[in-house]
Amino acid sequence: MLAEVAETAEPVRQSLDDLMAGYQRADPGAAAELIRQVSPLLYRFLAASVGTRVHAEDLLQECWLRIHRARHTYRSGEPVLPWLYAIARHTRVDGFRRRRRIESFEIAVEQLPEPAVRPEGHGETAHPPLDELLRTLPESQREVLLMLKVTGMTLEEVARATGSTVGAVKQKAHRAYEKLRRGLR
C-alpha cells in the first residue's frame, strides 16, 4: 500500500518540478497549471489560520505575488512544495502582523457618537466651503499650499518640485494663508 502511495506521489512532485521549471522560463501554460494545482493546497494552508474566506483569498493572492517575485530563487531539482509553503508561511505571518497592527488602532464602539453641536451663529453657512476658498487663490499659491499641507512635503521639496527657491515658496504660502484668513472673516 505504501509503495503505491509513494509511486503516485513521485509523479506529482516531478510534475510540479517540471511546472516550476516552465514557470521560471516564462511558460504561461506551466504557470497556469502550477497555479491550478497548488492554489487549493495553499488556500487550505492559509485559511486554517484566518477567520474569513475573503481574508484567506487575499492572503492567497499576496502569496502568489510573492512567489512570482521570488520564482528566480527556486533551485531546479529541489522539491517545489516546501519552497512554496515557506513563502506561504511568511505571507501568513506578515498578514497576521498587518491585521494585528490595523486592529490595534481600531476602536469598537457600541453606538456612533453624536455629531458635534456648533454654537449659535456658527452654522454650516457661516463660512464658504474650503474648496471654494481654495479656488480663489492664484494657481501658484494653491499649488504650494496643497503640496505643503495636503501631501506633507517640506519647503525644500516644494521648492524643487516647483523650480523655485525656498524663500519664494514661503512667500507664496504666506500670501495664500493671508487670503484664506480674509476669506474666513
N, CA and C atoms as an extended XYZ file, in Angstrom:
555
Properties=species:S:1:pos:R:3:atomname:S:1:resname:S:1:resid:I:1 pbc="F F F"
N         0.822       -1.192        0.000 N   MET     1
C         0.000        0.000        0.000 CA  MET     1
C         0.866        1.255        0.000 C   MET     1
N         1.887        1.300        0.869 N   LEU     2
C         2.763        2.454        0.933 CA  LEU     2
C         3.540        2.633       -0.360 C   LEU     2
N         3.903        1.531       -0.996 N   ALA     3
C         4.634        1.621       -2.256 CA  ALA     3
C         3.770        2.280       -3.327 C   ALA     3
N         2.451        1.957       -3.314 N   GLU     4
C         1.543        2.586       -4.279 CA  GLU     4
C         1.447        4.085       -4.055 C   GLU     4
N         1.352        4.499       -2.795 N   VAL     5
C         1.275        5.923       -2.478 CA  VAL     5
C         2.556        6.624       -2.896 C   VAL     5
N         3.700        6.011       -2.627 N   ALA     6
C         4.986        6.604       -2.993 CA  ALA     6
C         5.106        6.734       -4.504 C   ALA     6
N         4.608        5.716       -5.232 N   GLU     7
C         4.677        5.772       -6.687 CA  GLU     7
C         3.791        6.876       -7.246 C   GLU     7
N         2.606        7.073       -6.666 N   THR     8
C         1.714        8.105       -7.179 CA  THR     8
C         2.148        9.491       -6.734 C   THR     8
N         2.821        9.595       -5.585 N   ALA     9
C         3.265       10.901       -5.105 CA  ALA     9
C         4.451       11.399       -5.917 C   ALA     9
N         5.313       10.523       -6.347 N   GLU    10
C         6.507       10.928       -7.083 CA  GLU    10
C         6.184       11.607       -8.414 C   GLU    10
N         5.267       11.083       -9.246 N   PRO    11
C         4.967       11.776      -10.490 CA  PRO    11
C         4.362       13.167      -10.256 C   PRO    11
N         3.567       13.329       -9.197 N   VAL    12
C         3.008       14.649       -8.921 CA  VAL    12
C         4.129       15.612       -8.579 C   VAL    12
N         5.099       15.169       -7.730 N   ARG    13
C         6.221       16.022       -7.363 CA  ARG    13
C         7.043       16.366       -8.600 C   ARG    13
N         7.298       15.384       -9.417 N   GLN    14
C         8.046       15.624      -10.647 CA  GLN    14
C         7.273       16.566      -11.556 C   GLN    14
N         5.984       16.380      -11.611 N   SER    15
C         5.165       17.254      -12.426 CA  SER    15
C         5.247       18.692      -11.926 C   SER    15
N         5.187       18.874      -10.608 N   LEU    16
C         5.316       20.215      -10.044 CA  LEU    16
C         6.706       20.784      -10.320 C   LEU    16
N         7.738       19.933      -10.240 N   ASP    17
C         9.092       20.386      -10.556 CA  ASP    17
C         9.159       20.881      -12.004 C   ASP    17
N         8.571       20.098      -12.919 N   ASP    18
C         8.570       20.490      -14.326 CA  ASP    18
C         7.776       21.783      -14.540 C   ASP    18
N         6.651       21.875      -13.849 N   LEU    19
C         5.839       23.089      -13.978 CA  LEU    19
C         6.579       24.309      -13.447 C   LEU    19
N         7.279       24.140      -12.339 N   MET    20
C         8.034       25.259      -11.769 CA  MET    20
C         9.164       25.660      -12.698 C   MET    20
N         9.822       24.687      -13.300 N   ALA    21
C        10.887       24.998      -14.261 CA  ALA    21
C        10.305       25.750      -15.458 C   ALA    21
N         9.138       25.319      -15.922 N   GLY    22
C         8.480       26.031      -17.019 CA  GLY    22
C         8.065       27.436      -16.604 C   GLY    22
N         7.612       27.576      -15.390 N   TYR    23
C         7.221       28.894      -14.872 CA  TYR    23
C         8.431       29.822      -14.839 C   TYR    23
N         9.586       29.286      -14.450 N   GLN    24
C        10.800       30.095      -14.442 CA  GLN    24
C        11.220       30.507      -15.845 C   GLN    24
N        10.878       29.687      -16.821 N   ARG    25
C        11.195       30.016      -18.216 CA  ARG    25
C        10.119       30.882      -18.855 C   ARG    25
N         9.155       31.336      -18.066 N   ALA    26
C         8.061       32.203      -18.521 CA  ALA    26
C         7.091       31.491      -19.449 C   ALA    26
N         6.889       30.201      -19.224 N   ASP    27
C         5.905       29.439      -19.985 CA  ASP    27
C         4.531       29.691      -19.361 C   ASP    27
N         3.627       30.390      -20.061 N   PRO    28
C         2.331       30.715      -19.461 CA  PRO    28
C         1.487       29.481      -19.148 C   PRO    28
N         1.619       28.443      -19.945 N   GLY    29
C         0.870       27.217      -19.687 CA  GLY    29
C         1.331       26.539      -18.405 C   GLY    29
N         2.636       26.509      -18.191 N   ALA    30
C         3.174       25.914      -16.967 CA  ALA    30
C         2.764       26.729      -15.755 C   ALA    30
N         2.779       28.049      -15.876 N   ALA    31
C         2.377       28.914      -14.761 CA  ALA    31
C         0.910       28.681      -14.408 C   ALA    31
N         0.061       28.620      -15.413 N   ALA    32
C        -1.370       28.422      -15.173 CA  ALA    32
C        -1.639       27.066      -14.534 C   ALA    32
N        -0.952       26.038      -14.994 N   GLU    33
C        -1.151       24.695      -14.435 CA  GLU    33
C        -0.607       24.613      -13.013 C   GLU    33
N         0.531       25.246      -12.770 N   LEU    34
C         1.088       25.271      -11.413 CA  LEU    34
C         0.110       25.951      -10.458 C   LEU    34
N        -0.435       27.070      -10.869 N   ILE    35
C        -1.409       27.795      -10.042 CA  ILE    35
C        -2.646       26.933       -9.820 C   ILE    35
N        -3.110       26.268      -10.866 N   ARG    36
C        -4.300       25.425      -10.744 CA  ARG    36
C        -4.072       24.275       -9.758 C   ARG    36
N        -2.895       23.650       -9.814 N   GLN    37
C        -2.635       22.510       -8.949 CA  GLN    37
C        -2.309       22.899       -7.511 C   GLN    37
N        -1.620       24.001       -7.318 N   VAL    38
C        -1.101       24.337       -5.992 CA  VAL    38
C        -2.033       25.268       -5.214 C   VAL    38
N        -2.820       26.074       -5.885 N   SER    39
C        -3.678       27.038       -5.189 CA  SER    39
C        -4.589       26.401       -4.147 C   SER    39
N        -5.250       25.279       -4.433 N   PRO    40
C        -6.093       24.682       -3.385 CA  PRO    40
C        -5.294       24.293       -2.136 C   PRO    40
N        -4.075       23.796       -2.327 N   LEU    41
C        -3.235       23.420       -1.184 CA  LEU    41
C        -2.852       24.649       -0.363 C   LEU    41
N        -2.421       25.699       -1.055 N   LEU    42
C        -2.031       26.923       -0.358 CA  LEU    42
C        -3.234       27.580        0.303 C   LEU    42
N        -4.371       27.547       -0.364 N   TYR    43
C        -5.581       28.153        0.215 CA  TYR    43
C        -5.951       27.466        1.529 C   TYR    43
N        -5.934       26.143        1.543 N   ARG    44
C        -6.250       25.411        2.785 CA  ARG    44
C        -5.250       25.745        3.887 C   ARG    44
N        -3.982       25.844        3.520 N   PHE    45
C        -2.942       26.181        4.488 CA  PHE    45
C        -3.181       27.582        5.067 C   PHE    45
N        -3.501       28.542        4.206 N   LEU    46
C        -3.707       29.917        4.658 CA  LEU    46
C        -5.038       30.070        5.392 C   LEU    46
N        -6.078       29.399        4.927 N   ALA    47
C        -7.409       29.528        5.526 CA  ALA    47
C        -7.472       28.913        6.916 C   ALA    47
N        -6.601       27.952        7.195 N   ALA    48
C        -6.622       27.305        8.504 CA  ALA    48
C        -6.294       28.281        9.629 C   ALA    48
N        -5.610       29.372        9.315 N   SER    49
C        -5.176       30.289       10.368 CA  SER    49
C        -5.935       31.609       10.388 C   SER    49
N        -6.815       31.826        9.426 N   VAL    50
C        -7.557       33.089        9.398 CA  VAL    50
C        -9.045       32.817        9.534 C   VAL    50
N        -9.784       33.835        9.917 N   GLY    51
C       -11.197       33.653       10.201 CA  GLY    51
C       -12.113       33.679        8.997 C   GLY    51
N       -11.811       34.479        8.003 N   THR    52
C       -12.766       34.655        6.917 CA  THR    52
C       -12.211       34.135        5.598 C   THR    52
N       -13.132       33.783        4.754 N   ARG    53
C       -12.778       33.303        3.415 CA  ARG    53
C       -12.132       34.424        2.601 C   ARG    53
N       -12.662       35.631        2.744 N   VAL    54
C       -12.140       36.778        1.988 CA  VAL    54
C       -10.688       37.038        2.371 C   VAL    54
N       -10.397       36.983        3.670 N   HIS    55
C        -9.029       37.217        4.118 CA  HIS    55
C        -8.098       36.122        3.598 C   HIS    55
N        -8.559       34.889        3.591 N   ALA    56
C        -7.744       33.785        3.073 CA  ALA    56
C        -7.474       33.967        1.582 C   ALA    56
N        -8.469       34.427        0.845 N   GLU    57
C        -8.277       34.672       -0.587 CA  GLU    57
C        -7.289       35.814       -0.820 C   GLU    57
N        -7.358       36.851        0.025 N   ASP    58
C        -6.394       37.948       -0.081 CA  ASP    58
C        -4.978       37.454        0.186 C   ASP    58
N        -4.840       36.615        1.202 N   LEU    59
C        -3.519       36.057        1.512 CA  LEU    59
C        -3.011       35.182        0.373 C   LEU    59
N        -3.904       34.412       -0.239 N   LEU    60
C        -3.501       33.573       -1.367 CA  LEU    60
C        -3.000       34.436       -2.523 C   LEU    60
N        -3.705       35.517       -2.789 N   GLN    61
C        -3.287       36.437       -3.856 CA  GLN    61
C        -1.905       37.021       -3.535 C   GLN    61
N        -1.730       37.458       -2.289 N   GLU    62
C        -0.438       38.006       -1.858 CA  GLU    62
C         0.650       36.946       -1.966 C   GLU    62
N         0.319       35.725       -1.619 N   CYS    63
C         1.279       34.620       -1.691 CA  CYS    63
C         1.745       34.406       -3.131 C   CYS    63
N         0.805       34.410       -4.078 N   TRP    64
C         1.187       34.217       -5.478 CA  TRP    64
C         2.010       35.381       -6.006 C   TRP    64
N         1.739       36.575       -5.533 N   LEU    65
C         2.579       37.712       -5.934 CA  LEU    65
C         4.012       37.519       -5.438 C   LEU    65
N         4.137       37.053       -4.208 N   ARG    66
C         5.469       36.806       -3.647 CA  ARG    66
C         6.170       35.660       -4.369 C   ARG    66
N         5.422       34.625       -4.692 N   ILE    67
C         6.005       33.505       -5.440 CA  ILE    67
C         6.501       33.999       -6.790 C   ILE    67
N         5.704       34.817       -7.436 N   HIS    68
C         6.090       35.336       -8.749 CA  HIS    68
C         7.377       36.158       -8.649 C   HIS    68
N         7.451       37.021       -7.619 N   ARG    69
C         8.638       37.857       -7.461 CA  ARG    69
C         9.881       37.026       -7.101 C   ARG    69
N         9.675       35.910       -6.416 N   ALA    70
C        10.805       35.109       -5.941 CA  ALA    70
C        11.064       33.872       -6.790 C   ALA    70
N        10.376       33.702       -7.888 N   ARG    71
C        10.492       32.462       -8.667 CA  ARG    71
C        11.918       32.202       -9.131 C   ARG    71
N        12.708       33.229       -9.304 N   HIS    72
C        14.095       33.031       -9.739 CA  HIS    72
C        14.958       32.395       -8.650 C   HIS    72
N        14.495       32.398       -7.399 N   THR    73
C        15.291       31.824       -6.306 CA  THR    73
C        15.076       30.322       -6.156 C   THR    73
N        14.069       29.791       -6.815 N   TYR    74
C        13.835       28.348       -6.753 CA  TYR    74
C        14.966       27.632       -7.491 C   TYR    74
N        15.523       26.624       -6.822 N   ARG    75
C        16.611       25.849       -7.427 CA  ARG    75
C        16.043       24.581       -8.038 C   ARG    75
N        16.259       24.424       -9.306 N   SER    76
C        15.777       23.252      -10.028 CA  SER    76
C        16.328       21.983       -9.390 C   SER    76
N        15.459       20.990       -9.263 N   GLY    77
C        15.848       19.730       -8.650 CA  GLY    77
C        15.446       19.642       -7.184 C   GLY    77
N        15.214       20.763       -6.557 N   GLU    78
C        14.744       20.787       -5.170 CA  GLU    78
C        13.231       20.604       -5.168 C   GLU    78
N        12.663       20.076       -4.083 N   PRO    79
C        11.212       19.925       -4.027 CA  PRO    79
C        10.509       21.289       -4.072 C   PRO    79
N         9.452       21.378       -4.833 N   VAL    80
C         8.740       22.639       -5.020 CA  VAL    80
C         7.859       22.969       -3.826 C   VAL    80
N         7.143       21.983       -3.309 N   LEU    81
C         6.165       22.272       -2.249 CA  LEU    81
C         6.788       22.894       -1.002 C   LEU    81
N         7.909       22.413       -0.491 N   PRO    82
C         8.487       23.088        0.677 CA  PRO    82
C         8.852       24.550        0.387 C   PRO    82
N         9.355       24.805       -0.809 N   TRP    83
C         9.702       26.176       -1.206 CA  TRP    83
C         8.445       27.044       -1.239 C   TRP    83
N         7.367       26.508       -1.817 N   LEU    84
C         6.107       27.256       -1.889 CA  LEU    84
C         5.508       27.476       -0.504 C   LEU    84
N         5.550       26.433        0.338 N   TYR    85
C         4.979       26.557        1.677 CA  TYR    85
C         5.786       27.515        2.557 C   TYR    85
N         7.079       27.623        2.326 N   ALA    86
C         7.879       28.594        3.083 CA  ALA    86
C         7.411       30.014        2.750 C   ALA    86
N         7.158       30.265        1.485 N   ILE    87
C         6.658       31.587        1.081 CA  ILE    87
C         5.262       31.805        1.653 C   ILE    87
N         4.411       30.776        1.603 N   ALA    88
C         3.055       30.893        2.148 CA  ALA    88
C         3.094       31.147        3.651 C   ALA    88
N         4.016       30.497        4.350 N   ARG    89
C         4.130       30.704        5.795 CA  ARG    89
C         4.511       32.148        6.103 C   ARG    89
N         5.470       32.688        5.372 N   HIS    90
C         5.866       34.082        5.578 CA  HIS    90
C         4.723       35.039        5.235 C   HIS    90
N         3.983       34.712        4.204 N   THR    91
C         2.826       35.538        3.832 CA  THR    91
C         1.788       35.523        4.937 C   THR    91
N         1.547       34.349        5.496 N   ARG    92
C         0.561       34.215        6.578 CA  ARG    92
C         0.998       34.998        7.813 C   ARG    92
N         2.259       34.896        8.177 N   VAL    93
C         2.773       35.617        9.348 CA  VAL    93
C         2.698       37.129        9.121 C   VAL    93
N         3.112       37.570        7.946 N   ASP    94
C         3.042       39.009        7.648 CA  ASP    94
C         1.600       39.499        7.630 C   ASP    94
N         0.692       38.693        7.107 N   GLY    95
C        -0.728       39.052        7.108 CA  GLY    95
C        -1.281       39.149        8.516 C   GLY    95
N        -0.872       38.225        9.379 N   PHE    96
C        -1.300       38.263       10.776 CA  PHE    96
C        -0.787       39.529       11.450 C   PHE    96
N         0.482       39.846       11.242 N   ARG    97
C         1.055       41.060       11.840 CA  ARG    97
C         0.351       42.318       11.326 C   ARG    97
N         0.083       42.367       10.029 N   ARG    98
C        -0.596       43.523        9.443 CA  ARG    98
C        -1.992       43.671       10.038 C   ARG    98
N        -2.707       42.558       10.159 N   ARG    99
C        -4.065       42.595       10.700 CA  ARG    99
C        -4.045       43.026       12.168 C   ARG    99
N        -3.090       42.527       12.954 N   ARG   100
C        -2.974       42.922       14.364 CA  ARG   100
C        -2.657       44.408       14.494 C   ARG   100
N        -1.787       44.907       13.619 N   ARG   101
C        -1.427       46.322       13.656 CA  ARG   101
C        -2.640       47.191       13.343 C   ARG   101
N        -3.421       46.802       12.364 N   ILE   102
C        -4.626       47.561       11.999 CA  ILE   102
C        -5.642       47.491       13.128 C   ILE   102
N        -5.848       46.295       13.684 N   GLU   103
C        -6.828       46.133       14.753 CA  GLU   103
C        -6.429       46.892       16.008 C   GLU   103
N        -5.143       47.087       16.232 N   SER   104
C        -4.716       47.807       17.431 CA  SER   104
C        -5.105       49.278       17.366 C   SER   104
N        -5.332       49.812       16.169 N   PHE   105
C        -5.734       51.204       16.029 CA  PHE   105
C        -7.241       51.378       15.915 C   PHE   105
N        -7.959       50.303       15.680 N   GLU   106
C        -9.412       50.387       15.568 CA  GLU   106
C       -10.040       50.365       16.953 C   GLU   106
N       -11.094       51.127       17.113 N   ILE   107
C       -11.807       51.162       18.378 CA  ILE   107
C       -13.238       50.724       18.107 C   ILE   107
N       -13.637       49.638       18.750 N   ALA   108
C       -15.001       49.145       18.582 CA  ALA   108
C       -15.923       49.962       19.481 C   ALA   108
N       -17.019       50.439       18.926 N   VAL   109
C       -17.987       51.206       19.699 CA  VAL   109
C       -19.362       50.584       19.519 C   VAL   109
N       -20.131       50.654       20.580 N   GLU   110
C       -21.493       50.130       20.530 CA  GLU   110
C       -22.373       51.017       19.665 C   GLU   110
N       -22.215       52.326       19.843 N   GLN   111
C       -23.069       53.282       19.162 CA  GLN   111
C       -22.189       54.424       18.665 C   GLN   111
N       -22.473       54.930       17.497 N   LEU   112
C       -21.703       56.039       16.959 CA  LEU   112
C       -21.946       57.289       17.802 C   LEU   112
N       -20.902       58.076       18.046 N   PRO   113
C       -21.102       59.294       18.837 CA  PRO   113
C       -21.932       60.307       18.062 C   PRO   113
N       -22.590       61.171       18.808 N   GLU   114
C       -23.394       62.227       18.197 CA  GLU   114
C       -22.459       63.230       17.536 C   GLU   114
N       -22.886       63.840       16.424 N   PRO   115
C       -22.041       64.857       15.809 CA  PRO   115
C       -21.918       66.071       16.729 C   PRO   115
N       -20.800       66.751       16.622 N   ALA   116
C       -20.560       67.925       17.460 CA  ALA   116
C       -21.612       68.996       17.171 C   ALA   116
N       -22.081       69.615       18.216 N   VAL   117
C       -23.068       70.689       18.077 CA  VAL   117
C       -22.317       71.997       17.986 C   VAL   117
N       -22.614       72.781       16.969 N   ARG   118
C       -21.959       74.075       16.785 CA  ARG   118
C       -22.679       75.133       17.605 C   ARG   118
N       -21.909       76.045       18.203 N   PRO   119
C       -22.549       77.135       18.940 CA  PRO   119
C       -23.386       78.006       18.008 C   PRO   119
N       -24.314       78.737       18.587 N   GLU   120
C       -25.172       79.625       17.790 CA  GLU   120
C       -24.315       80.586       16.980 C   GLU   120
N       -24.745       80.857       15.765 N   GLY   121
C       -24.015       81.786       14.908 CA  GLY   121
C       -22.873       81.135       14.148 C   GLY   121
N       -22.607       79.862       14.414 N   HIS   122
C       -21.534       79.160       13.707 CA  HIS   122
C       -22.114       77.991       12.922 C   HIS   122
N       -23.169       78.235       12.230 N   GLY   123
C       -23.835       77.195       11.458 CA  GLY   123
C       -23.026       76.811       10.242 C   GLY   123
N       -23.567       75.901        9.491 N   GLU   124
C       -22.892       75.391        8.299 CA  GLU   124
C       -22.626       76.474        7.270 C   GLU   124
N       -23.467       77.495        7.207 N   THR   125
C       -23.330       78.516        6.172 CA  THR   125
C       -22.525       79.716        6.640 C   THR   125
N       -21.904       79.663        7.841 N   ALA   126
C       -21.141       80.794        8.348 CA  ALA   126
C       -19.913       81.073        7.478 C   ALA   126
N       -19.295       80.016        6.929 N   HIS   127
C       -18.106       80.178        6.095 CA  HIS   127
C       -18.316       79.450        4.776 C   HIS   127
N       -17.714       79.977        3.725 N   PRO   128
C       -17.797       79.242        2.460 CA  PRO   128
C       -16.983       77.952        2.557 C   PRO   128
N       -17.328       76.959        1.769 N   PRO   129
C       -16.567       75.698        1.787 CA  PRO   129
C       -15.100       75.934        1.431 C   PRO   129
N       -14.233       75.097        1.965 N   LEU   130
C       -12.796       75.250        1.763 CA  LEU   130
C       -12.415       75.184        0.288 C   LEU   130
N       -13.018       74.264       -0.452 N   ASP   131
C       -12.660       74.170       -1.874 CA  ASP   131
C       -13.019       75.442       -2.625 C   ASP   131
N       -14.062       76.100       -2.191 N   GLU   132
C       -14.442       77.375       -2.800 CA  GLU   132
C       -13.393       78.438       -2.495 C   GLU   132
N       -12.917       78.473       -1.261 N   LEU   133
C       -11.863       79.417       -0.886 CA  LEU   133
C       -10.563       79.120       -1.633 C   LEU   133
N       -10.246       77.853       -1.783 N   LEU   134
C        -9.020       77.483       -2.499 CA  LEU   134
C        -9.079       77.905       -3.962 C   LEU   134
N       -10.267       77.874       -4.542 N   ARG   135
C       -10.397       78.291       -5.946 CA  ARG   135
C       -10.121       79.771       -6.139 C   ARG   135
N       -10.241       80.560       -5.075 N   THR   136
C        -9.974       81.998       -5.194 CA  THR   136
C        -8.483       82.298       -5.207 C   THR   136
N        -7.663       81.350       -4.802 N   LEU   137
C        -6.216       81.566       -4.788 CA  LEU   137
C        -5.636       81.471       -6.188 C   LEU   137
N        -4.576       82.228       -6.468 N   PRO   138
C        -3.859       82.041       -7.739 CA  PRO   138
C        -3.292       80.623       -7.804 C   PRO   138
N        -3.145       80.097       -8.988 N   GLU   139
C        -2.711       78.707       -9.181 CA  GLU   139
C        -1.412       78.401       -8.452 C   GLU   139
N        -0.432       79.314       -8.515 N   SER   140
C         0.867       79.045       -7.877 CA  SER   140
C         0.731       78.954       -6.366 C   SER   140
N        -0.095       79.802       -5.759 N   GLN   141
C        -0.300       79.752       -4.315 CA  GLN   141
C        -1.066       78.492       -3.917 C   GLN   141
N        -2.083       78.151       -4.690 N   ARG   142
C        -2.868       76.944       -4.407 CA  ARG   142
C        -1.984       75.701       -4.498 C   ARG   142
N        -1.138       75.663       -5.521 N   GLU   143
C        -0.237       74.532       -5.715 CA  GLU   143
C         0.712       74.379       -4.526 C   GLU   143
N         1.316       75.475       -4.091 N   VAL   144
C         2.242       75.430       -2.955 CA  VAL   144
C         1.507       75.004       -1.692 C   VAL   144
N         0.334       75.553       -1.459 N   LEU   145
C        -0.444       75.230       -0.268 CA  LEU   145
C        -0.818       73.746       -0.238 C   LEU   145
N        -1.247       73.216       -1.366 N   LEU   146
C        -1.620       71.794       -1.436 CA  LEU   146
C        -0.407       70.888       -1.220 C   LEU   146
N         0.721       71.264       -1.805 N   MET   147
C         1.923       70.446       -1.619 CA  MET   147
C         2.362       70.448       -0.156 C   MET   147
N         2.314       71.610        0.474 N   LEU   148
C         2.760       71.705        1.867 CA  LEU   148
C         1.799       71.030        2.829 C   LEU   148
N         0.513       71.312        2.703 N   LYS   149
C        -0.447       70.890        3.716 CA  LYS   149
C        -1.155       69.575        3.404 C   LYS   149
N        -1.403       69.293        2.141 N   VAL   150
C        -2.129       68.064        1.811 CA  VAL   150
C        -1.167       66.891        1.654 C   VAL   150
N        -0.106       67.091        0.872 N   THR   151
C         0.824       65.978        0.663 CA  THR   151
C         1.917       65.928        1.711 C   THR   151
N         2.070       66.990        2.519 N   GLY   152
C         3.038       66.980        3.601 CA  GLY   152
C         4.483       67.132        3.165 C   GLY   152
N         4.702       67.755        2.034 N   MET   153
C         6.067       67.964        1.554 CA  MET   153
C         6.741       69.061        2.379 C   MET   153
N         8.063       69.028        2.415 N   THR   154
C         8.820       70.071        3.097 CA  THR   154
C         8.978       71.268        2.174 C   THR   154
N         9.420       72.389        2.747 N   LEU   155
C         9.641       73.587        1.926 CA  LEU   155
C        10.660       73.312        0.830 C   LEU   155
N        11.710       72.583        1.166 N   GLU   156
C        12.751       72.268        0.178 CA  GLU   156
C        12.198       71.399       -0.951 C   GLU   156
N        11.373       70.426       -0.601 N   GLU   157
C        10.791       69.549       -1.620 CA  GLU   157
C         9.850       70.323       -2.538 C   GLU   157
N         9.066       71.232       -1.958 N   VAL   158
C         8.158       72.040       -2.774 CA  VAL   158
C         8.962       72.953       -3.688 C   VAL   158
N        10.033       73.525       -3.167 N   ALA   159
C        10.879       74.391       -3.988 CA  ALA   159
C        11.453       73.620       -5.171 C   ALA   159
N        11.930       72.400       -4.913 N   ARG   160
C        12.452       71.574       -6.007 CA  ARG   160
C        11.366       71.211       -7.014 C   ARG   160
N        10.176       70.879       -6.503 N   ALA   161
C         9.076       70.460       -7.385 CA  ALA   161
C         8.571       71.609       -8.248 C   ALA   161
N         8.586       72.818       -7.700 N   THR   162
C         8.062       73.965       -8.454 CA  THR   162
C         9.146       74.728       -9.191 C   THR   162
N        10.403       74.366       -8.970 N   GLY   163
C        11.504       75.045       -9.645 CA  GLY   163
C        11.717       76.453       -9.126 C   GLY   163
N        11.468       76.663       -7.848 N   SER   164
C        11.670       77.992       -7.262 CA  SER   164
C        12.520       77.862       -6.009 C   SER   164
N        12.719       78.977       -5.324 N   THR   165
C        13.532       78.968       -4.113 CA  THR   165
C        12.654       78.724       -2.895 C   THR   165
N        13.291       78.385       -1.777 N   VAL   166
C        12.562       78.176       -0.536 CA  VAL   166
C        11.892       79.483       -0.114 C   VAL   166
N        12.577       80.591       -0.291 N   GLY   167
C        12.005       81.892        0.054 CA  GLY   167
C        10.743       82.186       -0.744 C   GLY   167
N        10.760       81.856       -2.031 N   ALA   168
C         9.585       82.087       -2.869 CA  ALA   168
C         8.423       81.196       -2.437 C   ALA   168
N         8.722       79.979       -2.035 N   VAL   169
C         7.684       79.066       -1.554 CA  VAL   169
C         7.074       79.620       -0.273 C   VAL   169
N         7.927       80.083        0.648 N   LYS   170
C         7.424       80.676        1.893 CA  LYS   170
C         6.524       81.872        1.605 C   LYS   170
N         6.938       82.699        0.677 N   GLN   171
C         6.165       83.894        0.342 CA  GLN   171
C         4.803       83.516       -0.249 C   GLN   171
N         4.776       82.560       -1.163 N   LYS   172
C         3.508       82.120       -1.753 CA  LYS   172
C         2.596       81.517       -0.696 C   LYS   172
N         3.174       80.708        0.196 N   ALA   173
C         2.371       80.099        1.252 CA  ALA   173
C         1.815       81.170        2.181 C   ALA   173
N         2.628       82.140        2.570 N   HIS   174
C         2.171       83.216        3.452 CA  HIS   174
C         1.030       83.998        2.812 C   HIS   174
N         1.192       84.330        1.550 N   ARG   175
C         0.135       85.074        0.852 CA  ARG   175
C        -1.150       84.242        0.735 C   ARG   175
N        -1.002       82.956        0.520 N   ALA   176
C        -2.178       82.079        0.444 CA  ALA   176
C        -2.880       82.030        1.789 C   ALA   176
N        -2.115       81.901        2.881 N   TYR   177
C        -2.719       81.876        4.222 CA  TYR   177
C        -3.467       83.172        4.503 C   TYR   177
N        -2.849       84.298        4.157 N   GLU   178
C        -3.487       85.602        4.396 CA  GLU   178
C        -4.797       85.728        3.621 C   GLU   178
N        -4.791       85.291        2.379 N   LYS   179
C        -6.011       85.381        1.570 CA  LYS   179
C        -7.095       84.462        2.142 C   LYS   179
N        -6.724       83.279        2.592 N   LEU   180
C        -7.697       82.366        3.195 CA  LEU   180
C        -8.259       82.947        4.510 C   LEU   180
N        -7.400       83.558        5.319 N   ARG   181
C        -7.871       84.188        6.556 CA  ARG   181
C        -8.891       85.274        6.253 C   ARG   181
N        -8.585       86.101        5.246 N   ARG   182
C        -9.533       87.162        4.860 CA  ARG   182
C       -10.847       86.572        4.393 C   ARG   182
N       -10.780       85.474        3.677 N   GLY   183
C       -12.000       84.830        3.189 CA  GLY   183
C       -12.831       84.221        4.306 C   GLY   183
N       -12.176       83.842        5.407 N   LEU   184
C       -12.915       83.247        6.539 CA  LEU   184
C       -13.512       84.297        7.483 C   LEU   184
N       -13.092       85.546        7.368 N   ARG   185
C       -13.639       86.604        8.243 CA  ARG   185
C       -14.997       87.037        7.809 C   ARG   185
